[in-house]
Each structure stands twice: as structure tokens, then as C-alpha cells.
């Protein structure tokens, strides 16, 4: 019934800070960007391999209720070839990461970092 994930939607609070993080620091490519005057918000579609990330910038959106166990999406995980190399690159850009650890079930390296609005993001080999 389901083939693959078409997109994931993220809500950010600050246009410049969120766009800088996802485009300049993480390297996602902008597919399209639109301002929606009827909502006074932005929708930036980003390419992540064959999947899209819809980055909405909504002023005054409520903050995440708590970390990490709020109901709903727990975190967004990105597959990378080398967690250690990715951590090094993120850290060089001023993005703090948690210590690298092994996934108990897969035995693969993984760790977490956070977007400007504290959304947990994971990298996993």
C-alpha cells in the first residue's frame, strides 16, 4: 500500500536561522520556496535524496512540549556513510552533537543533534 516516504514536515520559528541551518550547514538543496501571505509564513521544500523536507517557518508556533518523549514524531533520522566524519563536520560548523554510541539492535554507530528549534535529529550508519 505504501511505497516510500514522500516528505517530512518540520516547523521552525525563525526564517534566517532555520534556512541557514538546513541549507548552509546541513547542505540540503532548496527545491522551491514560497511565502504564503494568507498565513504569513514560509514553506521551503528541501531535497534529501529522494525524500523532501517541508520546512515551514511559522511565527509564534508553540514550542516542543518536552524532550524527548512528547507524543507524535520522536525524531528525524538521516542515514550517513560515516557517523564519525559527519560528527566532525557538524562540530566544525558549531553544531553540537551528543556522544557517538552504538545502536543496541543494529550495532551501527549513531548520535543526535538538534535544529535551531530543538527538534532532535539523528545520524545513523
ZADO-1210 file (C-alpha; in nm, 4 decimals, padded with zeros to 6 digits):
<atoms>
<atom x="00.0000" y="00.0000" z="00.0000" code="UNK" pos="1"/>
<atom x="00.2826" y="00.2449" z="00.0831" code="UNK" pos="2"/>
<atom x="00.5863" y="00.2772" z="-00.1393" code="UNK" pos="3"/>
<atom x="00.8201" y="00.5208" z="00.0362" code="UNK" pos="4"/>
<atom x="00.8146" y="00.8416" z="00.2392" code="UNK" pos="5"/>
<atom x="00.7279" y="01.1380" z="00.0173" code="UNK" pos="6"/>
<atom x="00.8178" y="01.4148" z="00.2625" code="UNK" pos="7"/>
<atom x="00.8651" y="01.5073" z="00.6250" code="UNK" pos="8"/>
<atom x="00.7361" y="01.8423" z="00.7558" code="UNK" pos="9"/>
<atom x="00.9273" y="02.0490" z="01.0117" code="UNK" pos="10"/>
<atom x="00.8138" y="02.3734" z="01.1717" code="UNK" pos="11"/>
<atom x="01.0755" y="02.6352" z="01.2529" code="UNK" pos="12"/>
<atom x="01.0297" y="02.9718" z="01.4209" code="UNK" pos="13"/>
<atom x="01.2986" y="03.1889" z="01.2613" code="UNK" pos="14"/>
<atom x="01.3345" y="03.2085" z="00.8810" code="UNK" pos="15"/>
<atom x="01.7016" y="03.3094" z="00.8585" code="UNK" pos="16"/>
<atom x="01.8223" y="03.0804" z="01.1371" code="UNK" pos="17"/>
<atom x="01.6303" y="02.7729" z="01.0137" code="UNK" pos="18"/>
<atom x="01.7198" y="02.8211" z="00.6472" code="UNK" pos="19"/>
<atom x="02.0871" y="02.8722" z="00.7365" code="UNK" pos="20"/>
<atom x="02.0866" y="02.5532" z="00.9460" code="UNK" pos="21"/>
<atom x="01.9160" y="02.3240" z="00.6939" code="UNK" pos="22"/>
<atom x="02.0624" y="02.4692" z="00.3723" code="UNK" pos="23"/>
<atom x="02.4029" y="02.6165" z="00.4585" code="UNK" pos="24"/>
<atom x="02.5065" y="02.3890" z="00.7433" code="UNK" pos="25"/>
<atom x="02.3364" y="02.0560" z="00.6657" code="UNK" pos="26"/>
<atom x="02.3592" y="02.1036" z="00.2885" code="UNK" pos="27"/>
<atom x="02.0032" y="02.0338" z="00.1776" code="UNK" pos="28"/>
<atom x="01.9134" y="02.1879" z="-00.1586" code="UNK" pos="29"/>
<atom x="01.6166" y="02.4230" z="-00.1960" code="UNK" pos="30"/>
<atom x="01.3635" y="02.2825" z="-00.4430" code="UNK" pos="31"/>
<atom x="01.1181" y="02.5691" z="-00.4063" code="UNK" pos="32"/>
<atom x="01.0458" y="02.8435" z="-00.1588" code="UNK" pos="33"/>
<atom x="00.7160" y="03.0211" z="-00.1131" code="UNK" pos="34"/>
<atom x="00.5779" y="03.2903" z="00.1119" code="UNK" pos="35"/>
<atom x="00.2118" y="03.2345" z="00.1954" code="UNK" pos="36"/>
<atom x="00.0623" y="03.5786" z="00.2702" code="UNK" pos="37"/>
<atom x="-00.2724" y="03.4369" z="00.3813" code="UNK" pos="38"/>
<atom x="-00.0866" y="03.2594" z="00.6650" code="UNK" pos="39"/>
<atom x="00.2098" y="03.4972" z="00.6969" code="UNK" pos="40"/>
<atom x="00.4501" y="03.2040" z="00.6840" code="UNK" pos="41"/>
<atom x="00.7089" y="03.0459" z="00.4559" code="UNK" pos="42"/>
<atom x="00.7285" y="02.6966" z="00.3101" code="UNK" pos="43"/>
<atom x="01.0704" y="02.5877" z="00.1894" code="UNK" pos="44"/>
<atom x="01.0890" y="02.2474" z="00.0174" code="UNK" pos="45"/>
<atom x="01.4288" y="02.0840" z="00.0576" code="UNK" pos="46"/>
<atom x="01.5816" y="01.7838" z="-00.1192" code="UNK" pos="47"/>
<atom x="01.7123" y="01.5000" z="00.0985" code="UNK" pos="48"/>
<atom x="01.7996" y="01.2281" z="-00.1507" code="UNK" pos="49"/>
<atom x="01.4691" y="01.1107" z="-00.2970" code="UNK" pos="50"/>
<atom x="01.2733" y="01.2471" z="00.0004" code="UNK" pos="51"/>
<atom x="01.1637" y="01.6053" z="00.0565" code="UNK" pos="52"/>
<atom x="01.1664" y="01.8031" z="00.3775" code="UNK" pos="53"/>
<atom x="00.8978" y="02.0686" z="00.4011" code="UNK" pos="54"/>
<atom x="01.0381" y="02.3419" z="00.6227" code="UNK" pos="55"/>
<atom x="00.7599" y="02.5703" z="00.7433" code="UNK" pos="56"/>
<atom x="00.8560" y="02.8929" z="00.9170" code="UNK" pos="57"/>
<atom x="00.5666" y="02.9886" z="01.1402" code="UNK" pos="58"/>
<atom x="00.5997" y="03.2813" z="01.3789" code="UNK" pos="59"/>
<atom x="00.4524" y="03.2089" z="01.7196" code="UNK" pos="60"/>
<atom x="00.4233" y="02.8315" z="01.6729" code="UNK" pos="61"/>
<atom x="00.4179" y="02.6599" z="02.0131" code="UNK" pos="62"/>
<atom x="00.7451" y="02.5166" z="02.1353" code="UNK" pos="63"/>
<atom x="00.8032" y="02.1437" z="02.1600" code="UNK" pos="64"/>
<atom x="00.6300" y="02.0330" z="02.4826" code="UNK" pos="65"/>
<atom x="00.9229" y="01.8356" z="02.6265" code="UNK" pos="66"/>
<atom x="01.2240" y="01.6302" z="02.5337" code="UNK" pos="67"/>
<atom x="01.2365" y="01.3644" z="02.4063" code="UNK" pos="68"/>
<atom x="00.9165" y="01.1808" z="02.4727" code="UNK" pos="69"/>
<atom x="00.6387" y="01.4108" z="02.3503" code="UNK" pos="70"/>
<atom x="00.3641" y="01.2325" z="02.1600" code="UNK" pos="71"/>
<atom x="00.3984" y="01.2414" z="01.7839" code="UNK" pos="72"/>
<atom x="00.7208" y="01.2385" z="01.5845" code="UNK" pos="73"/>
<atom x="01.0036" y="01.1495" z="01.8206" code="UNK" pos="74"/>
<atom x="01.2937" y="01.2475" z="01.5954" code="UNK" pos="75"/>
<atom x="01.4086" y="01.2518" z="01.2337" code="UNK" pos="76"/>
<atom x="01.6992" y="01.0208" z="01.1416" code="UNK" pos="77"/>
<atom x="01.9326" y="01.0616" z="00.8460" code="UNK" pos="78"/>
<atom x="02.1399" y="00.7750" z="00.7073" code="UNK" pos="79"/>
<atom x="02.5068" y="00.8646" z="00.6633" code="UNK" pos="80"/>
<atom x="02.8046" y="00.6620" z="00.5406" code="UNK" pos="81"/>
<atom x="03.0313" y="00.7602" z="00.8323" code="UNK" pos="82"/>
<atom x="02.8919" y="00.8912" z="01.1624" code="UNK" pos="83"/>
<atom x="03.2349" y="00.9967" z="01.2935" code="UNK" pos="84"/>
<atom x="03.3138" y="01.2025" z="00.9811" code="UNK" pos="85"/>
<atom x="02.9659" y="01.3593" z="00.9864" code="UNK" pos="86"/>
<atom x="03.0012" y="01.4479" z="01.3556" code="UNK" pos="87"/>
<atom x="03.3363" y="01.6126" z="01.2837" code="UNK" pos="88"/>
<atom x="03.1853" y="01.8202" z="01.0021" code="UNK" pos="89"/>
<atom x="02.8839" y="01.9219" z="01.2140" code="UNK" pos="90"/>
<atom x="03.1074" y="02.0176" z="01.5071" code="UNK" pos="91"/>
<atom x="03.3327" y="02.2260" z="01.2785" code="UNK" pos="92"/>
<atom x="03.0201" y="02.4253" z="01.1858" code="UNK" pos="93"/>
<atom x="02.9373" y="02.4867" z="01.5515" code="UNK" pos="94"/>
<atom x="02.6633" y="02.2222" z="01.5691" code="UNK" pos="95"/>
<atom x="02.6916" y="02.0304" z="01.8966" code="UNK" pos="96"/>
<atom x="02.6342" y="01.6561" z="01.8899" code="UNK" pos="97"/>
<atom x="02.5797" y="01.4010" z="02.1615" code="UNK" pos="98"/>
<atom x="02.8496" y="01.1355" z="02.2094" code="UNK" pos="99"/>
<atom x="02.8523" y="00.8681" z="01.9379" code="UNK" pos="100"/>
<atom x="02.7103" y="00.5376" z="02.0538" code="UNK" pos="101"/>
<atom x="02.6119" y="00.2024" z="01.9075" code="UNK" pos="102"/>
<atom x="02.2512" y="00.1217" z="01.8291" code="UNK" pos="103"/>
<atom x="02.1670" y="-00.1692" z="02.0580" code="UNK" pos="104"/>
<atom x="01.9734" y="-00.3550" z="01.7907" code="UNK" pos="105"/>
<atom x="02.1718" y="-00.2888" z="01.4718" code="UNK" pos="106"/>
<atom x="02.5225" y="-00.2487" z="01.6134" code="UNK" pos="107"/>
<atom x="02.5668" y="00.0615" z="01.3930" code="UNK" pos="108"/>
<atom x="02.7028" y="00.3973" z="01.5092" code="UNK" pos="109"/>
<atom x="02.4552" y="00.6776" z="01.5731" code="UNK" pos="110"/>
<atom x="02.4142" y="01.0050" z="01.7569" code="UNK" pos="111"/>
<atom x="02.1810" y="01.3017" z="01.7958" code="UNK" pos="112"/>
<atom x="02.1979" y="01.6761" z="01.7414" code="UNK" pos="113"/>
<atom x="01.9310" y="01.9450" z="01.7381" code="UNK" pos="114"/>
<atom x="01.7932" y="02.2007" z="01.4952" code="UNK" pos="115"/>
<atom x="01.7553" y="02.5681" z="01.5998" code="UNK" pos="116"/>
<atom x="01.4105" y="02.4943" z="01.7481" code="UNK" pos="117"/>
<atom x="01.5377" y="02.1917" z="01.9434" code="UNK" pos="118"/>
<atom x="01.3954" y="01.9231" z="01.7122" code="UNK" pos="119"/>
<atom x="01.6021" y="01.6082" z="01.7749" code="UNK" pos="120"/>
<atom x="01.7857" y="01.4949" z="01.4617" code="UNK" pos="121"/>
<atom x="01.9757" y="01.1666" z="01.4382" code="UNK" pos="122"/>
<atom x="02.2542" y="01.0464" z="01.2134" code="UNK" pos="123"/>
<atom x="02.2841" y="00.6706" z="01.1751" code="UNK" pos="124"/>
<atom x="02.5130" y="00.4467" z="00.9712" code="UNK" pos="125"/>
</atoms>
